């Protein structure tokens, strides 16, 4: 097996991975950064529309802290929320504005055009029209791609973290504290497995939306990082808190297009197909209520009225010129689907959007496994609690990407490359990479997505969750046996990771009998 060595191994190339890579290189560390698809486009960061929290007029860290904790159903970890609220502005100014030169939208006076989203008490969100994530991803990549300390490996999928208890030739290593040495990685183009070793590993592998039937996440979001972390023995928490975005464009495609919350921040209202404003029945904040409330309200109205979607009306509240200026991507995408949002309402439905849980980490991004860090959606800092406040995820990823490297740089003596570590190689044969029957893969994904959507979706009960867990275990066993001879095919790895992640979520949801935030039980 080919072996690659670096100071830092970053798994994932969203805002968390790229910001960590930048700060690592800036501090003199060599970095290998792997991602299973395109470096820029295959991350949730790229598809983020609304914006990133900055600071508003008459705003304060205490005000932001209050909003985050309130939206998180009072399950957010106060210490880490305060870190985000006090350090966020620095990282935006230092990296995004100062070094990456992100072109955030400005008003006629040359100041940042601040927007408001659900559950925020003030306008504090900066954006790049309605393509903020794309601007950030492209900007960070432009900044770091020429840095000789950073090496990119696209189309490289992490198979497993290399852990001393599991992968060492030394049988006595079982008595040592769990420690990560690197990762086994599949080069999906060359069809070969490589070994990446490092002084520290940063798991920034993103989300898991593809385990649900309807999602705003890209096709690459198959839960790989959560499955890898669990197999390595990392503690994973808060996985029952699955956030569904209330407003995804109702189109029959595998990936649903997100209709940003910023539209509602600018006055758009949710209505039934027969033009009735229904949100006032569910929450004082009406269409700007927290996401979990809005998503359930939409689902209830759809079920009650037997409608396939509801309407989001922006054309009645903003001039067409402003709509086109503020939301060019949404306008263009809807027009491509024969919907003119300057003249007619947008058909929308809820779709899975973000997981609030993940690998449990502390204020420096450290997991319970030595030398393993995590940042971004793959991690759980405790900031999001039971329901993520809009536009916090990009900021959290940015801040913890920076904090992880700050900690490593201040504690370099703890992080040395162990070249004497003897790794047991993975036994492989050529037939394990062969093409899989697409009908089988498609059916297994369909089974998984339907189980999760129907039983572990917006509303849950003990009966639904128990049935889901039994079905998922059966599906997992069948997949393991059926695909055993093709287990290093990328489609098989993704499918197995997705089912394992679905089981993690379902077990967490079944264990938590109390409704809170995005985890809503009807029993």
C-alpha positions in Angstrom: 0.0 0.0 0.0 1.1 3.5 -0.8 1.8 5.6 2.4 1.5 9.3 2.8 2.7 11.3 5.8 2.0 14.8 7.1 1.7 16.7 10.3 -2.0 17.1 9.9 -4.5 14.9 8.1 -7.8 16.7 7.3 -10.8 14.5 6.2 -13.2 16.8 4.4 -12.9 20.0 2.4 -15.8 22.2 3.5 -15.3 25.4 5.5 -14.2 23.5 8.6 -11.6 21.4 6.7 -10.2 24.3 4.6 -10.0 26.8 7.4 -8.2 24.2 9.5 -5.8 23.5 6.6 -5.1 27.2 6.2 -4.3 27.9 9.8 -2.2 24.7 10.0 -0.1 25.7 7.1 0.2 29.2 8.5 1.6 27.7 11.6 4.2 25.7 9.7 2.4 22.3 9.6 2.3 20.1 6.5 -1.3 19.1 5.6 -2.9 16.4 3.6 -6.5 17.1 2.9 -8.7 14.4 1.4 -12.3 14.5 0.1 -14.2 11.9 -1.7 -15.4 14.1 -4.5 -14.6 17.5 -5.9 -12.5 19.6 -3.5 -14.9 22.6 -3.6 -18.4 21.4 -4.7 -18.9 18.2 -2.7 -19.6 19.7 0.6 -22.6 21.2 2.4 -20.7 24.5 2.6 -20.9 25.0 -1.1 -24.7 24.8 -1.1 -25.3 27.1 1.9 -27.3 30.1 0.8 -28.4 32.4 3.6 -25.2 33.6 5.1 -23.0 33.5 8.2 -23.5 35.3 11.5 -21.4 38.4 11.9 -22.8 41.2 14.1 -25.7 43.6 13.8 -26.4 47.1 14.9 -27.1 47.3 18.7 -26.0 43.6 18.8 -23.8 41.9 21.4 -22.3 38.5 22.2 -24.9 38.2 25.0 -27.7 38.8 22.6 -26.4 36.1 20.2 -25.9 33.7 23.1 -29.5 34.2 24.1 -30.8 33.5 20.6 -28.6 30.4 20.1 -29.7 28.9 23.5 -33.3 29.7 22.9 -33.4 28.2 19.4 -31.5 25.2 20.7 -34.3 24.4 23.2 -32.0 25.2 26.1 -29.8 22.2 25.4 -26.9 24.2 24.0 -23.6 24.1 25.9 -23.2 27.7 27.3 -19.3 27.6 27.4 -19.0 26.8 23.7 -21.8 29.1 22.7 -19.9 32.0 24.4 -16.7 31.0 22.5 -18.6 31.2 19.2 -20.3 34.5 20.1 -17.0 36.2 21.2 -14.5 34.8 18.7 -16.6 34.5 15.6 -16.1 38.1 14.4 -12.3 37.7 14.7 -12.2 34.6 12.4 -14.5 36.2 9.9 -12.4 39.4 9.7 -9.1 37.5 9.8 -9.8 34.7 7.3 -12.9 35.3 5.3 -12.7 39.0 4.8 -9.0 39.7 5.3 -7.2 36.8 3.7 -9.8 35.0 1.5 -11.3 38.3 0.3 -14.9 36.9 0.3 -17.1 39.3 -1.6 -19.9 39.7 0.9 -22.9 41.8 -0.3 -22.9 45.5 0.7 -25.6 48.1 0.7 -25.7 51.4 -1.1 -23.7 53.0 1.7 -20.9 50.4 1.4 -21.7 48.6 4.6 -22.4 44.9 4.9 -26.0 44.1 3.9 -27.3 42.5 7.1 -30.2 40.1 6.9 -32.4 38.4 9.5 -33.4 34.8 9.7 -35.7 32.8 11.9 -35.2 33.1 15.7 -32.7 35.9 15.5 -33.5 39.0 17.5 -31.6 41.4 15.2 -30.2 41.5 11.7 -26.7 40.2 12.1 -26.1 37.9 9.1 -23.8 38.8 6.2 -24.1 37.0 2.9 -23.0 36.9 -0.7 -26.4 37.4 -2.3 -28.0 33.9 -1.9 -24.8 31.9 -2.7 -22.8 32.6 0.5 -21.5 29.0 0.8 -20.3 28.9 -2.8 -18.5 32.2 -2.3 -16.8 31.0 0.9 -15.8 27.6 -0.6 -14.3 29.2 -3.7 -12.6 31.9 -1.8 -10.9 29.6 0.7 -9.8 27.3 -2.1 -8.3 30.2 -4.0 -6.4 31.1 -0.9 -5.0 27.7 0.0 -4.6 25.9 -3.2 -1.2 27.4 -4.0 0.2 26.8 -0.5 3.0 24.3 -0.8 2.4 23.1 2.8 -1.0 21.8 1.7 -1.6 18.8 -0.6 -5.1 18.0 -1.9 -6.4 14.5 -2.6 -9.8 14.7 -4.3 -11.8 11.6 -5.1 -10.3 9.9 -2.0 -12.7 8.3 0.4 -11.9 7.6 4.0 -12.5 3.9 4.8 -11.5 3.7 8.4 -9.5 5.6 11.0 -6.3 3.8 12.0 -6.6 3.1 15.7 -4.0 1.4 17.9 -6.5 -1.1 19.4 -7.7 -2.3 16.0 -4.9 -1.9 13.5 -1.6 -2.2 15.4 0.6 -5.3 14.9 1.4 -5.0 18.6 -1.1 -7.1 20.5 -0.3 -5.3 23.7 -1.5 -2.0 22.3 -5.0 -2.9 23.6 -3.8 -1.7 27.0 -2.8 1.7 25.8 -5.3 4.7 25.6 -7.1 4.8 22.3 -5.1 6.8 19.8 -5.5 7.6 16.1 -2.5 7.2 13.7 -4.2 8.2 10.4 -6.6 6.6 8.0 -7.1 4.0 5.4 -8.2 5.8 2.3 -9.7 4.6 -1.0 -8.5 6.3 -4.2 -11.8 6.0 -6.1 -10.2 6.7 -9.5 -7.2 4.4 -9.3 -9.1 1.8 -7.3 -6.5 1.3 -4.7 -6.2 1.7 -0.9 -3.7 4.1 0.6 -2.4 4.7 4.1 -2.3 8.3 5.4 -0.5 8.9 8.7 -0.3 12.1 10.7 0.5 13.7 14.0 -3.2 14.6 14.3 -6.3 13.9 12.4 -9.2 16.3 11.9 -12.5 14.7 11.0 -14.4 17.4 9.0 -16.4 15.0 6.8 -19.7 16.8 6.8 -23.3 15.5 6.9 -25.6 12.6 6.3 -28.6 13.9 4.4 -28.7 11.1 1.8 -30.1 8.7 4.4 -33.4 10.6 4.1 -35.8 10.5 1.2 -35.9 14.3 0.9 -32.8 16.3 1.6 -31.1 19.5 0.7 -27.7 17.9 1.1 -25.4 16.9 -1.9 -25.1 13.3 -3.0 -21.8 13.0 -1.1 -23.5 13.4 2.3 -23.8 9.8 3.2 -22.7 9.9 6.9 -19.2 8.4 6.3 -17.5 10.4 9.1 -20.1 9.3 11.8 -19.7 5.7 10.8 -15.9 5.9 10.8 -15.9 7.6 14.2 -18.2 5.0 15.7 -16.1 2.1 14.4 -13.0 3.8 15.9 -14.7 4.1 19.3 -15.4 7.8 19.4 -18.4 9.0 21.5 -21.2 10.3 19.3 -24.0 12.3 20.9 -27.2 14.3 20.2 -27.8 12.3 16.9 -31.6 12.3 17.5 -31.6 16.1 16.8 -32.1 16.0 13.0 -33.0 19.3 11.6 -35.4 19.5 8.7 -35.4 22.7 6.7 -38.9 23.9 6.3 -38.6 25.2 2.7 -37.1 23.0 0.0 -38.3 23.6 -3.6 -40.9 21.0 -4.4 -39.4 19.2 -7.4 -39.0 15.6 -8.2 -35.2 15.3 -8.1 -32.8 13.4 -5.9 -31.4 16.6 -4.4 -34.0 19.2 -3.4 -33.0 22.8 -3.9 -33.0 24.8 -0.7 -35.2 28.0 -0.5 -33.2 30.1 1.9 -34.7 31.2 5.2 -33.5 34.7 4.2 -36.6 35.0 2.0 -38.8 34.8 5.1 -36.3 37.2 6.8 -37.2 39.7 4.0 -40.9 39.3 4.5 -42.0 36.1 2.6 -45.0 34.4 4.1 -46.0 30.7 4.2 -49.5 30.0 3.0 -51.6 27.0 2.0 -52.3 26.3 -1.6 -55.6 28.1 -1.3 -53.8 31.2 0.0 -54.4 31.0 3.8 -51.7 32.2 6.2 -51.4 29.4 8.6 -48.2 30.0 10.7 -50.0 32.4 13.1 -51.8 29.3 14.5 -48.5 27.6 15.5 -46.1 30.2 16.8 -46.0 34.0 17.7 -43.0 34.3 15.3 -45.3 33.1 12.5 -43.2 32.4 9.4 -40.0 33.3 11.3 -40.5 30.7 14.0 -37.7 28.3 14.8 -37.1 25.8 12.0 -38.4 22.7 13.8 -41.7 24.5 14.5 -42.1 25.7 10.9 -41.3 22.3 9.4 -43.8 20.5 11.6 -46.4 23.1 10.9 -46.0 22.7 7.1 -46.2 18.9 7.4 -49.3 19.2 9.5 -51.0 21.5 7.0 -50.0 19.2 4.1 -51.5 16.2 5.8 -54.6 18.0 7.0 -55.4 19.5 3.6 -54.1 16.5 1.6 -51.8 18.9 -0.3 -48.4 17.8 -1.7 -46.8 21.1 -0.7 -47.5 24.6 0.7 -46.7 28.0 -0.8 -44.0 30.5 0.1 -45.1 33.9 -1.1 -42.4 36.5 -1.7 -43.8 38.3 -4.7 -46.6 39.9 -2.7 -44.1 41.5 -0.3 -41.1 42.5 -2.3 -40.7 44.3 -5.7 -39.5 42.0 -8.5 -36.3 44.2 -8.9 -35.3 43.6 -5.2 -36.1 39.8 -5.4 -33.9 39.4 -8.5 -31.1 41.4 -6.8 -31.2 39.8 -3.4 -31.9 36.2 -4.5 -30.5 35.7 -8.0 -29.7 32.0 -7.6 -33.1 31.1 -6.2 -34.8 33.2 -8.9 -32.8 31.5 -11.6 -33.2 28.0 -10.3 -37.0 28.4 -9.8 -37.3 29.9 -13.3 -35.5 26.8 -14.7 -38.3 24.8 -13.1 -40.9 27.0 -14.7 -41.7 29.1 -11.5 -41.4 32.8 -11.7 -41.0 33.9 -8.0 -41.6 37.6 -8.9 -45.1 36.7 -10.1 -46.2 33.5 -8.3 -45.6 31.7 -5.0 -42.9 29.0 -4.5 -44.1 25.4 -3.8 -42.1 24.2 -0.8 -41.9 21.1 1.5 -39.7 20.2 4.5 -36.5 18.3 3.8 -33.6 17.0 5.9 -31.0 19.7 6.3 -28.6 19.4 9.2 -27.6 17.1 12.0 -27.1 18.8 15.4 -25.2 15.9 16.9 -21.9 14.3 16.0 -18.5 13.3 17.5 -18.4 14.7 21.0 -15.6 17.3 21.2 -14.5 19.9 23.7 -13.9 23.6 23.3 -10.7 22.8 21.3 -12.3 20.3 19.0 -10.7 17.3 20.8 -12.5 14.0 20.8 -12.2 11.2 23.4 -9.6 9.5 21.2 -6.0 10.9 21.4 -4.9 13.0 18.4 -8.4 12.8 16.8 -10.2 16.2 16.4 -13.4 17.0 14.7 -15.0 20.1 13.3 -18.1 21.2 11.3 -21.2 19.1 10.9 -19.4 15.8 11.8 -18.7 17.1 15.3 -20.9 18.1 18.3 -19.6 21.1 20.2 -22.9 21.3 21.9 -23.6 24.7 20.4 -26.7 23.7 18.4 -28.4 21.9 21.2 -31.7 20.4 20.0 -32.2 22.8 17.1 -29.6 24.8 15.2 -30.1 28.5 14.9 -29.9 29.7 11.3 -26.4 30.6 9.9 -24.5 29.3 13.0 -23.1 26.2 11.3 -20.7 28.0 8.9 -19.5 30.2 11.8 -19.0 27.2 14.1 -17.0 25.3 11.4 -14.8 28.4 10.9 -14.1 29.0 14.6 -13.4 25.4 15.5 -11.3 24.9 12.4 -9.1 27.7 13.8 -9.3 26.7 17.4 -8.1 23.1 16.7 -4.9 24.4 15.1 -4.4 26.9 17.8 -4.5 24.1 20.4 -2.1 21.9 18.4 0.3 24.7 17.7 0.4 25.5 21.5 0.9 21.8 22.4 3.2 20.5 19.7 5.1 18.2 22.1 1.9 16.1 22.4 1.8 15.5 18.7 4.6 13.5 17.2 4.6 11.1 14.3 5.0 7.5 15.4 7.0 6.0 12.6 7.6 2.8 14.7 3.9 2.1 14.7 3.3 -1.1 12.8 0.0 -1.0 10.9 -1.8 -4.2 9.8 -2.5 -3.8 6.1 -6.0 -4.3 4.6 -6.2 -7.5 2.6 -7.7 -6.7 -0.8 -8.3 -8.4 -4.1 -9.2 -6.9 -7.5 -12.8 -8.3 -7.5 -13.6 -6.2 -4.4 -13.6 -3.1 -6.6 -15.8 -4.5 -9.4 -19.0 -2.7 -10.5 -22.2 -3.4 -8.5 -25.6 -4.2 -10.0 -27.2 -0.7 -10.0 -30.7 -2.2 -9.4 -29.5 -3.7 -6.1 -27.8 -0.5 -4.9 -30.9 1.6 -5.9 -33.3 -0.7 -4.0 -31.2 -0.7 -0.8 -30.9 3.1 -0.8 -34.7 3.3 -1.4 -35.4 1.0 1.6 -33.1 3.0 3.8 -34.4 6.4 2.9 -38.1 5.3 3.2 -37.5 3.8 6.7 -35.8 7.0 7.9 -38.3 9.4 6.4 -41.4 7.5 7.6 -40.3 6.4 11.0 -37.4 8.6 12.1 -38.5 11.9 10.4 -40.3 15.0 11.6 -42.5 13.2 14.1 -41.6 10.0 16.1 -43.0 7.4 18.4 -41.7 4.3 20.2 -43.5 2.0 17.7 -42.1 3.8 14.7 -38.6 3.9 16.1 -38.6 0.3 17.2 -39.8 -0.8 13.8 -37.2 1.4 12.1 -34.4 -0.1 14.3 -35.4 -3.7 13.5 -35.7 -2.9 9.8 -32.3 -1.1 9.7 -30.6 -4.0 11.5 -32.0 -6.5 9.0 -31.0 -4.2 6.1 -27.5 -3.9 7.6 -27.0 -7.7 7.9 -28.3 -8.2 4.4 -25.9 -5.6 2.9 -22.9 -7.0 4.8 -23.6 -10.5 3.4 -24.7 -9.6 -0.1 -21.8 -7.2 -0.8 -19.1 -8.9 1.1 -17.1 -9.7 -2.1 -17.4 -6.1 -3.3 -16.8 -4.3 0.0 -14.3 -1.8 -1.2 -16.5 -0.5 -4.0 -17.3 3.1 -3.2 -21.0 2.5 -3.6 -20.9 -0.3 -1.0 -18.8 1.7 1.4 -21.2 4.7 1.2 -24.3 2.4 1.6 -22.8 0.6 4.6 -21.8 3.9 6.3 -25.3 5.3 5.6 -27.1 2.4 7.2 -24.7 2.5 10.2 -25.3 6.2 10.7 -29.1 5.6 10.4 -28.9 3.1 13.2 -26.9 5.6 15.4 -29.7 8.2 14.9 -32.5 5.7 15.5 -31.0 4.3 18.7 -30.5 7.9 20.0 -34.1 8.8 19.1 -35.5 5.7 20.7 -33.5 6.2 23.9 -34.6 9.8 24.3 -38.3 9.7 25.3 -38.6 13.5 25.8 -39.6 15.8 22.9 -37.1 18.6 22.6 -36.4 20.8 19.6 -36.1 18.8 16.4 -36.7 15.5 18.2 -40.5 15.5 18.4 -42.2 12.5 19.9 -46.0 12.0 19.6 -46.2 9.3 22.2 
